[in-house]
Amino acid sequence: MSEKIKFAIIGGGVVGCAVAYELSKVYRNDICVLERNLKIPGENQSSRNSGVIHAGIYYNKEDEPLKAKLCIGGNKLLYEFCAKYAVPCKKTGKLVVAINKREEEFLDDLLSNALANNVSGIRKIGGEEVKAFEPNVDAKSALYVPTTGIIDPASLVGKLQFLSESNNTIFLAGNKVVNIKPGEESFELTTQSGNRIETFETEFLINAAGLYSDDVARMVNPDAPYKIVPTRGESAKFYKRNDTFMNGLSVYPVPEGYYNQTGKKAHVSLKIFKALLEKGKVARTVGAHLTPTFDLIEGEQVVGRTVTIGPVKTVGLGKEDYGSNLKSEREYWKRVKKFFPNLKGECIHLHQAGIMAVLEGHKDFVIERDSKFPNCINLIGIDSPGLTSCLAIAKYVKEILE
C-alpha cells in the first residue's frame, strides 16, 4: 500500500465491503479497507446475522427516512446482485401474525406504514389463509409480505470483497485503527497489527466500524456526539418435523417494544407504545420470529430443515460478550408458542448470538459528514436493516462524496 491513498474505509463488515465495492467501480487502485478482526467477515454484525432480507414495512418515513428509503431500495438491489453473482438467497415471503384484537391494532398500524412506504405486494389476510401458507401457525390475521427473503451473509460479504479486490481494493484484516490525526486536506491513520504499528495518510475517511463507529468518530472529532449501545440479540433453532413443519416462510409476531434500560418487553397498548417511543423510553423490535435457513445439500445452498428463533435481546453486556448469561431454550419457546403452538421445548437448541450497534437517541441510521472534518463520512447506528440496505447505503455514500 502507498503511503497516501484516496479512500480508507474502517470496517470490513457488509456495509464497509459494500461501500468499497461501489467506490471501486470508479476509484480503482486507491481504496483500502481496514478490519480489526483477523478475517473478513469477522466476529461482527455481518457474520452473526439472521440473514433476513427485509421488505421495509417497519420504518416510518418521518422518523426513520434513511431506513425507509434505503431498505426499500436495498431490497431490490440485493436480489438483483444475488442473481447476477450467484450469492445464495431466496425470496421466501413473510407472515406477520396477530393472535388477538389488541395485536391487530399493531398489525393495522404496520400495514398503513408499509403502504406509505410503497412496499410491493403486501396485503392483510385472515386466519384461514394463514393456515394455507403455514398449517402449523395459529393467527387471527396476518400481513403477507412477499418481498421478504433470506440470504447467506458470509457469502454476500465474500462476494463484495472479491469484486472489490478485482478492482484493486486492498483489504487489511487484523489491522486495528488506534489513532486518527485530522489535517487540513487529509487524515493520518495509525494502525496496529500484532506488535506492528504503521501510519499512512488518506484523503477521505469512511467510518463503517459498526460497534466501534462511535469510538472512531471521536478519534476524528472528540466532540462527536455519538454513543453506541451494544444490544445483544440471541437466537435458537429447531429442526422441522411433522408436527413442526414449515413451508418456508418467515413468521413474525407484531412489532413490540423493549425498555432501553432493562431490555424487558413493554406489554402496552399501541397508543402507550407510541408515546414511550416518542420519549425514547423504549426501542422497537420486530420480536422473536421464525426464519428458514440455508443448508448445504449436494454442494448447493438450499432452504433446509433448520429454522431459527430470535432475536431475544439483552443490553449492558458490552461490545464483545457473545457468551455470558445466555437465555435458556425455554425463553424462545415462550416467545413463539402463542403462534406456533406445536413446538416442544425439548426440540429447541441454542444457536448463536450477535451484537447490534444501536445508536443512543437515534431511531434512524446516521450517515453524514463530520461537522469539523467533512472529508470524514460517518456511518453510525447501522443496525437492522443494515444488511438489506447495504448496497443502497453504498450508493448513498457515493452520492455524498460526489
VEXDREN-2710 file (C-alpha; in Angstrom, 1 decimal):
% VEXDREN-2710
k/r/px/py/pz
1/MET/0.0/0.0/0.0
2/SER/1.3/3.5/-0.8
3/GLU/1.8/6.0/2.0
4/LYS/-1.1/8.1/0.9
5/ILE/-4.4/6.8/-0.6
6/LYS/-7.7/8.4/-1.6
7/PHE/-10.1/6.4/0.5
8/ALA/-9.7/4.5/3.7
9/ILE/-12.7/2.5/4.9
10/ILE/-12.7/1.5/8.5
11/GLY/-14.7/-1.7/9.0
12/GLY/-14.8/-4.8/6.8
13/GLY/-18.4/-5.9/7.6
14/VAL/-21.1/-6.0/4.9
15/VAL/-21.5/-2.2/4.9
16/GLY/-17.8/-1.4/4.6
17/CYS/-17.4/-4.0/1.9
18/ALA/-20.5/-2.7/0.0
19/VAL/-19.0/0.8/0.1
20/ALA/-15.7/-0.5/-1.1
21/TYR/-17.4/-2.3/-4.0
22/GLU/-19.4/0.7/-5.0
23/LEU/-16.4/3.1/-4.9
24/SER/-14.1/0.7/-6.6
25/LYS/-16.2/0.8/-9.8
26/VAL/-14.8/4.3/-10.2
27/TYR/-11.8/4.7/-8.0
28/ARG/-9.6/1.7/-8.9
29/ASN/-6.2/1.2/-7.1
30/ASP/-7.0/3.8/-4.5
31/ILE/-9.1/2.2/-1.7
32/CYS/-8.1/0.4/1.4
33/VAL/-10.4/-1.4/3.9
34/LEU/-9.2/-1.8/7.4
35/GLU/-10.7/-4.6/9.6
36/ARG/-9.8/-5.1/13.2
37/ASN/-10.7/-8.8/13.1
38/LEU/-8.3/-11.4/11.7
39/LYS/-10.6/-12.3/8.8
40/ILE/-13.5/-10.9/6.8
41/PRO/-16.2/-11.3/7.8
42/GLY/-15.0/-11.3/11.4
43/GLU/-16.9/-11.5/14.6
44/ASN/-19.4/-8.7/14.0
45/GLN/-22.9/-7.9/13.0
46/SER/-22.4/-9.3/9.5
47/SER/-21.2/-12.8/10.4
48/ARG/-23.6/-13.2/13.3
49/ASN/-26.7/-12.2/11.4
50/SER/-30.0/-13.9/10.9
51/GLY/-29.7/-13.3/7.1
52/VAL/-33.2/-11.8/6.6
53/ILE/-33.8/-9.6/3.6
54/HIS/-36.3/-7.1/4.9
55/ALA/-39.1/-5.6/2.8
56/GLY/-39.2/-2.2/4.5
57/ILE/-42.5/-2.4/6.4
58/TYR/-41.3/-1.2/9.8
59/TYR/-39.7/2.1/9.2
60/ASN/-41.6/5.4/9.4
61/LYS/-40.6/7.9/6.7
62/GLU/-40.9/10.8/9.1
63/ASP/-38.8/9.4/11.9
64/GLU/-36.6/7.0/10.0
65/PRO/-36.3/8.4/6.5
66/LEU/-33.0/6.7/5.7
67/LYS/-34.1/3.3/7.0
68/ALA/-37.3/3.6/5.0
69/LYS/-35.6/4.7/1.8
70/LEU/-32.5/2.5/1.9
71/CYS/-34.3/-0.6/3.0
72/ILE/-36.8/-0.4/0.1
73/GLY/-34.1/0.4/-2.4
74/GLY/-31.6/-2.1/-0.9
75/ASN/-34.2/-4.9/-1.0
76/LYS/-34.4/-4.6/-4.8
77/LEU/-30.6/-4.1/-5.3
78/LEU/-29.8/-7.1/-3.2
79/TYR/-32.0/-9.5/-5.1
80/GLU/-30.5/-8.3/-8.4
81/PHE/-26.9/-8.6/-7.0
82/CYS/-27.5/-12.1/-5.7
83/ALA/-29.0/-13.2/-9.1
84/LYS/-26.1/-11.7/-11.0
85/TYR/-23.3/-13.1/-8.8
86/ALA/-24.8/-16.4/-7.6
87/VAL/-25.0/-15.4/-3.9
88/PRO/-27.4/-17.8/-2.1
89/CYS/-30.7/-16.0/-1.4
90/LYS/-34.4/-16.8/-1.7
91/LYS/-37.5/-14.6/-1.7
92/THR/-39.4/-16.7/0.9
93/GLY/-42.1/-14.2/1.8
94/LYS/-43.2/-13.4/5.4
95/LEU/-46.2/-13.6/7.6
96/VAL/-46.6/-11.0/10.4
97/VAL/-49.2/-12.6/12.7
98/ALA/-51.7/-11.1/15.2
99/ILE/-53.4/-13.5/17.6
100/ASN/-55.9/-11.2/19.2
101/LYS/-57.7/-7.8/18.8
102/ARG/-55.0/-5.8/20.6
103/GLU/-52.3/-7.2/18.3
104/GLU/-54.5/-6.5/15.3
105/GLU/-54.3/-2.8/16.2
106/PHE/-50.5/-3.0/15.8
107/LEU/-50.9/-5.0/12.6
108/ASP/-53.2/-2.4/11.0
109/ASP/-50.7/0.3/12.0
110/LEU/-47.9/-1.7/10.4
111/LEU/-49.9/-2.1/7.2
112/SER/-50.5/1.6/7.0
113/ASN/-46.8/2.3/7.3
114/ALA/-45.9/-0.4/4.7
115/LEU/-48.4/1.1/2.2
116/ALA/-47.0/4.6/2.8
117/ASN/-43.5/3.1/2.0
118/ASN/-44.9/1.6/-1.2
119/VAL/-43.9/-2.0/-0.1
120/SER/-44.7/-4.2/-3.0
121/GLY/-47.4/-6.8/-2.8
122/ILE/-48.3/-6.6/0.9
123/ARG/-51.8/-7.4/2.0
124/LYS/-53.8/-8.4/5.1
125/ILE/-55.1/-11.9/5.2
126/GLY/-57.3/-13.9/7.6
127/GLY/-56.6/-16.9/9.7
128/GLU/-57.7/-19.5/7.1
129/GLU/-55.2/-18.1/4.5
130/VAL/-52.5/-18.1/7.2
131/LYS/-53.2/-21.8/7.6
132/ALA/-52.9/-22.2/3.8
133/PHE/-49.5/-20.7/3.8
134/GLU/-48.2/-22.3/7.1
135/PRO/-50.5/-25.0/8.5
136/ASN/-48.8/-25.1/11.9
137/VAL/-49.1/-21.3/12.5
138/ASP/-52.1/-20.0/14.5
139/ALA/-53.3/-16.4/14.0
140/LYS/-56.4/-14.3/13.9
141/SER/-55.0/-12.4/11.0
142/ALA/-51.7/-11.6/9.4
143/LEU/-49.8/-9.4/6.9
144/TYR/-48.4/-11.3/3.9
145/VAL/-45.2/-9.7/2.8
146/PRO/-43.9/-11.4/-0.4
147/THR/-40.6/-9.4/-0.8
148/THR/-39.0/-10.7/2.4
149/GLY/-36.3/-13.3/2.0
150/ILE/-33.2/-14.8/3.3
151/ILE/-29.5/-14.6/2.3
152/ASP/-26.3/-16.2/3.3
153/PRO/-24.5/-13.2/4.9
154/ALA/-21.0/-14.6/4.7
155/SER/-21.3/-15.4/1.0
156/LEU/-22.5/-11.8/0.4
157/VAL/-19.6/-10.3/2.3
158/GLY/-17.2/-12.6/0.5
159/LYS/-18.5/-11.7/-2.9
160/LEU/-18.4/-8.0/-2.2
161/GLN/-14.8/-8.4/-1.1
162/PHE/-13.9/-10.4/-4.2
163/LEU/-15.4/-7.9/-6.6
164/SER/-13.7/-5.0/-4.8
165/GLU/-10.3/-6.8/-4.8
166/SER/-10.9/-7.4/-8.6
167/ASN/-10.9/-3.6/-8.8
168/ASN/-7.6/-3.5/-6.9
169/THR/-9.1/-2.5/-3.5
170/ILE/-6.7/-3.5/-0.6
171/PHE/-8.2/-5.4/2.4
172/LEU/-6.1/-5.4/5.5
173/ALA/-7.7/-7.8/8.1
174/GLY/-6.2/-7.8/11.6
175/ASN/-5.5/-4.1/11.5
176/LYS/-7.0/-2.1/14.3
177/VAL/-7.1/1.7/13.9
178/VAL/-5.6/3.1/17.1
179/ASN/-5.2/6.8/16.3
180/ILE/-6.5/9.3/13.7
181/LYS/-4.9/12.7/13.3
182/PRO/-7.0/15.0/11.1
183/GLY/-5.2/17.5/8.9
184/GLU/-6.3/20.3/6.5
185/GLU/-6.6/18.0/3.5
186/SER/-6.1/14.5/4.8
187/PHE/-6.1/12.2/7.8
188/GLU/-3.2/10.4/9.3
189/LEU/-4.2/6.9/10.4
190/THR/-2.2/4.8/12.8
191/THR/-3.0/1.0/12.7
192/GLN/-1.8/-1.9/14.9
193/SER/-1.5/-5.5/13.7
194/GLY/0.0/-7.6/16.5
195/ASN/3.1/-5.7/17.5
196/ARG/3.4/-3.9/14.2
197/ILE/2.5/-0.2/14.1
198/GLU/2.0/1.6/10.8
199/THR/1.0/5.1/9.8
200/PHE/-0.4/6.3/6.4
201/GLU/-2.5/9.2/5.0
202/THR/-5.9/9.2/3.4
203/GLU/-7.8/12.0/1.6
204/PHE/-11.2/10.6/2.6
205/LEU/-12.1/8.5/5.6
206/ILE/-15.3/6.3/5.6
207/ASN/-16.2/5.2/9.2
208/ALA/-18.1/1.9/8.8
209/ALA/-16.8/0.5/12.0
210/GLY/-20.1/-0.9/13.4
211/LEU/-19.9/-1.4/17.1
212/TYR/-16.8/0.8/17.2
213/SER/-18.1/3.6/14.9
214/ASP/-18.6/5.9/17.9
215/ASP/-15.0/5.4/19.0
216/VAL/-13.7/6.1/15.5
217/ALA/-15.8/9.2/15.2
218/ARG/-14.3/10.6/18.4
219/MET/-10.8/9.8/17.2
220/VAL/-11.6/12.2/14.3
221/ASN/-13.5/14.7/16.3
222/PRO/-13.5/14.5/20.1
223/ASP/-16.8/16.4/20.1
224/ALA/-18.7/13.8/18.0
225/PRO/-22.0/13.2/19.8
226/TYR/-22.5/9.5/19.1
227/LYS/-22.8/6.7/21.6
228/ILE/-23.3/3.1/20.6
229/VAL/-25.4/1.0/22.9
230/PRO/-24.4/-2.7/22.3
231/THR/-27.5/-4.8/22.1
232/ARG/-27.0/-8.5/22.0
233/GLY/-29.5/-10.5/20.0
234/GLU/-29.6/-14.2/20.8
235/SER/-31.2/-16.9/18.7
236/ALA/-32.1/-20.6/19.0
237/LYS/-33.1/-23.2/16.4
238/PHE/-35.1/-26.3/15.8
239/TYR/-35.4/-28.9/13.0
240/LYS/-38.6/-29.3/11.0
241/ARG/-40.6/-32.5/11.5
242/ASN/-44.2/-33.5/11.0
243/ASP/-45.8/-31.5/13.9
244/THR/-43.5/-28.5/13.5
245/PHE/-43.3/-28.5/9.7
246/MET/-42.9/-25.1/7.9
247/ASN/-43.4/-24.4/4.2
248/GLY/-40.5/-22.0/4.1
249/LEU/-42.0/-18.6/5.0
250/SER/-40.6/-16.4/7.8
251/VAL/-43.2/-15.9/10.6
252/TYR/-43.1/-12.8/12.8
253/PRO/-45.2/-11.6/15.7
254/VAL/-46.5/-8.0/15.6
255/PRO/-43.7/-5.5/16.4
256/GLU/-43.1/-4.9/20.1
257/GLY/-41.0/-2.7/22.3
258/TYR/-38.4/-3.2/25.0
259/TYR/-37.3/-0.8/27.6
260/ASN/-33.9/0.7/26.8
261/GLN/-32.5/0.5/30.3
262/THR/-33.6/-3.1/31.1
263/GLY/-34.2/-4.8/27.8
264/LYS/-37.5/-6.1/29.2
265/LYS/-40.5/-6.3/26.9
266/ALA/-43.1/-3.5/27.1
267/HIS/-46.5/-5.0/27.4
268/VAL/-48.5/-1.9/26.5
269/SER/-51.2/-0.8/24.0
270/LEU/-50.3/0.8/20.7
271/LYS/-51.1/4.3/21.9
272/ILE/-48.9/4.0/25.0
273/PHE/-46.2/2.3/23.0
274/LYS/-46.0/5.2/20.5
275/ALA/-45.9/7.7/23.4
276/LEU/-43.0/5.8/25.0
277/LEU/-41.2/5.5/21.7
278/GLU/-41.5/9.3/21.1
279/LYS/-40.0/9.9/24.5
280/GLY/-37.1/7.5/23.9
281/LYS/-38.2/5.2/26.7
282/VAL/-38.5/2.1/24.6
283/ALA/-36.9/0.7/21.4
284/ARG/-38.9/-1.1/18.8
285/THR/-38.1/-4.7/17.9
286/VAL/-39.7/-7.0/15.4
287/GLY/-39.9/-9.6/18.1
288/ALA/-38.6/-13.2/18.2
289/HIS/-39.5/-14.8/14.9
290/LEU/-39.1/-18.0/12.9
291/THR/-36.7/-17.8/10.0
292/PRO/-35.8/-20.5/7.5
293/THR/-32.1/-21.1/6.8
294/PHE/-29.9/-22.5/4.1
295/ASP/-28.4/-26.0/4.3
296/LEU/-25.7/-27.2/2.1
297/ILE/-27.1/-30.2/0.2
298/GLU/-25.1/-31.9/-2.6
299/GLY/-22.9/-28.8/-2.9
300/GLU/-25.8/-26.3/-3.2
301/GLN/-27.3/-23.9/-0.7
302/VAL/-31.0/-24.7/-0.4
303/VAL/-33.7/-23.9/2.2
304/GLY/-33.3/-26.8/4.5
305/ARG/-34.6/-28.4/7.8
306/THR/-33.3/-25.8/10.2
307/VAL/-35.5/-22.9/11.5
308/THR/-34.1/-20.2/13.7
309/ILE/-35.9/-18.4/16.6
310/GLY/-34.8/-14.9/17.6
311/PRO/-33.7/-12.4/18.4
312/VAL/-34.1/-12.2/22.1
313/LYS/-32.3/-9.0/23.2
314/THR/-30.1/-8.1/26.1
315/VAL/-28.4/-4.8/26.8
316/GLY/-25.5/-3.8/29.0
317/LEU/-23.1/-6.6/28.2
318/GLY/-20.5/-4.7/26.2
319/LYS/-19.3/-4.9/22.6
320/GLU/-17.6/-8.3/22.7
321/ASP/-19.6/-10.5/25.1
322/TYR/-21.3/-13.1/23.0
323/GLY/-21.5/-15.9/25.5
324/SER/-22.3/-15.0/29.1
325/ASN/-25.7/-15.3/30.7
326/LEU/-27.4/-16.7/27.6
327/LYS/-31.2/-17.0/27.6
328/SER/-32.5/-20.5/28.1
329/GLU/-34.2/-22.6/25.5
330/ARG/-37.5/-22.1/27.4
331/GLU/-37.3/-18.3/26.7
332/TYR/-37.6/-18.9/23.0
333/TRP/-40.4/-21.4/23.4
334/LYS/-42.3/-18.8/25.4
335/ARG/-41.8/-16.2/22.7
336/VAL/-43.3/-18.2/19.8
337/LYS/-45.7/-20.7/21.5
338/LYS/-48.7/-18.3/21.0
339/PHE/-48.5/-18.5/17.2
340/PHE/-46.5/-21.8/16.8
341/PRO/-48.1/-24.0/19.4
342/ASN/-46.9/-27.4/18.4
343/LEU/-43.2/-26.6/19.1
344/LYS/-41.9/-28.6/22.1
345/GLY/-39.3/-27.0/24.4
346/GLU/-37.0/-30.0/24.2
347/CYS/-36.8/-29.6/20.4
348/ILE/-35.1/-26.1/20.8
349/HIS/-31.3/-25.7/20.8
350/LEU/-29.3/-22.6/21.3
351/HIS/-27.9/-21.2/18.0
352/GLN/-25.9/-18.0/18.0
353/ALA/-25.6/-14.5/19.4
354/GLY/-24.8/-11.3/17.7
355/ILE/-24.4/-7.7/18.9
356/MET/-26.1/-4.8/17.2
357/ALA/-24.7/-1.3/17.0
358/VAL/-27.8/0.6/18.3
359/LEU/-27.2/4.3/18.4
360/GLU/-28.4/6.0/21.6
361/GLY/-31.0/8.7/21.0
362/HIS/-31.5/7.9/17.3
363/LYS/-34.1/5.8/15.6
364/ASP/-32.6/6.2/12.1
365/PHE/-29.2/5.4/10.5
366/VAL/-26.7/8.3/10.8
367/ILE/-24.8/8.7/7.5
368/GLU/-23.3/12.1/7.4
369/ARG/-20.1/14.1/7.1
370/ASP/-18.3/15.0/10.3
371/SER/-19.2/18.6/11.4
372/LYS/-15.5/19.7/11.6
373/PHE/-13.8/17.4/9.1
374/PRO/-16.1/17.0/6.1
375/ASN/-13.9/14.5/4.3
376/CYS/-14.8/12.0/7.0
377/ILE/-18.2/10.3/6.5
378/ASN/-19.6/8.6/9.5
379/LEU/-21.9/5.6/9.2
380/ILE/-23.2/5.1/12.7
381/GLY/-26.1/3.1/14.2
382/ILE/-26.3/0.8/11.1
383/ASP/-28.2/-1.9/12.9
384/SER/-31.2/-3.6/11.3
385/PRO/-32.0/-3.3/8.3
386/GLY/-28.3/-2.6/7.6
387/LEU/-27.6/-5.9/5.8
388/THR/-30.7/-5.4/3.5
389/SER/-29.7/-1.8/2.9
390/CYS/-26.0/-2.3/2.3
391/LEU/-25.9/-1.7/-1.4
392/ALA/-28.3/1.3/-1.2
393/ILE/-26.2/2.7/1.7
394/ALA/-23.1/2.4/-0.5
395/LYS/-24.7/4.3/-3.3
396/TYR/-25.9/6.9/-0.8
397/VAL/-22.3/7.4/0.4
398/LYS/-21.1/7.7/-3.1
399/GLU/-23.7/10.5/-3.7
400/ILE/-22.4/12.3/-0.6
401/LEU/-18.9/12.2/-1.9
402/GLU/-19.9/13.4/-5.3
END
